Amino acid sequence: MIQNREAFLQTIATRLGRTKPSMGKPKIKWKHSPQHEILKDATQDTLVDVLVEQCANIHTTVKQCTIETLPEVLKETFEAYKGGHVVYSEDARFVDLQLTYFLSRINSTKWDPKNGYENIQIAECANIGLVISDLTLAESGTIMLESSAARGRTLSFLPENSVAIIPKSSIVPRMTQAAQLLRKKGAPVSCINFITGPSNSADIEMNLVVGVHGPMRMTYIIVEDY
């Protein structure tokens, strides 16, 4: 219970030369909003081009394919990373992308919420972590992953190599649009991760070192999903 709130606020209002305190949230009208202008008229194909160009700056391999050719592209990508164990999220979109059969035929494990900590141990030993981006920021080459019981955070940073499937429809211009979509969605999750390529650090004498504290290599696979 709040006591003497009105009197306290009235005292402050009086000192500020106001007749009464403002109880509502102030509405701010910005004179300039450049964040809404960047790439605002870009087509989805243009956003793909921007994303591909940015991937060259963040040490990330990028490939493009259709749903039909996705299994073959994944196979080639896994072979480039010398195969090994693949761990992937429990995500219904793998069915939509027609990957159920492909994943069942390779050395892979699906994240299972019932297994608890065992999932983390499996991810730690896996060579490749496979995820699907929820939103993708073209300007910075960033994928966004929403964590849940079925989609653990460690999938994207414990395996030595990381592969992110990017539905073309998930690509937005920049963080501005991602924040707007998240606010509109209004359904909070336990954690939201924004990941921009493989891990890197320039803390030591300003020399960039890639693959320091997470995936050493990363591949984005953009899929036509319209």
Secondary structure, 3 states (H helix, E strand, C coil): CCCCHHHHHHHHHHHCCCCCCCCCCCCCCCCCCHHHCCCCCCCHHHHHHHHHHHHCCCCCEEEEEECCCHHHHHHHHHHHCCCCCEEECCCCHHHHCCCHHHHHCCCEEECCHHHCCHHHHHHHHCCEEEEECCEEECCCCEEEEEEECCECHHHHCCCCEEEEEEEHHHEECCHHHHHHHHHHHCCCCCEEEEECCCCEECCCCCCCEECCCCCCEEEEEEEECC
